[in-house]
């Protein structure tokens, strides 16, 4: 199963986006350490995941769903790298 990086920009101030977070958590295994970025391990294709999450967003919000591969880098806690490695196996 692929791991996707899901990133979003929510423009509606004061709106409750709990339904978006609930949908992300329904994706299977997930990791969330950065404000508007999630990693999800799901059997869905990127288009399917995007379509499902889009229902929880407003028309002026932005959403990016992109497959995570082995070529990655950044500055994260070790538990984040451990989670990524485990899910990509």
PyMOL commands that set and color helices and strands:
alter all, ss='L'
color gray80, all
select helices_A, chain A and resi 18-25+46-54+78-88
alter helices_A, ss='H'
color red, helices_A
select strands_A, chain A and resi 2-9+29-34+37-42+62-67
alter strands_A, ss='S'
color yellow, strands_A
deselect
rebuild
show_as cartoon
